[in-house]
Each structure stands twice: as C-alpha cells, then as structure tokens.
C-alpha cells in the first residue's frame, strides 16, 4: 500500500465484480485503476445546480387567483402541469 493512501472496502454484486475484472483484462489494466478512474470522473463532474424550490403563485396554473373557485383537474391533467425531478 502506498504511504499516502487509505484502504477501504465495498461490497459489490457478484456479477458486477466479474464484469469489472473482465473489462480490466480486456483493457490490460487492473480493476483498481478502473475503479479509481470512475471515482475521479464522478468527483470532477460539474455540480448540477439544484433548482430553487419555491412556488410561484403568479405563474402556477394550479393556484387559482384570489376570489375564484376551485379548479377541478384529473390526475392526468395534474401530471401534465407538474415537472417531476
């Protein structure tokens, strides 16, 4: 083990472990190098900005303007209006 390294362990599904070692053999490298490269890529990916979580009462068609009645919508109509993550 290298002096500036930390040993860790993870549990991999058997099939994933087998495929990892098959890919490493085909590429002529080690499973360790493939794992480290994957971790590096995941860390270097730019962070996706989280959308602001607020309800815009002016632009939201589900919120009726003051003084108006209730809006009757079907589930399908609601799903068409709402963006799910």
Secondary structure by P-SEA (a helix, b strand, c coil): ccccbbbbbbbccaaaaaaaaaaaaaacccaaaaaaaaaaaaaacccccccccccccccccccccccccbbbbcaaaaaaacccc
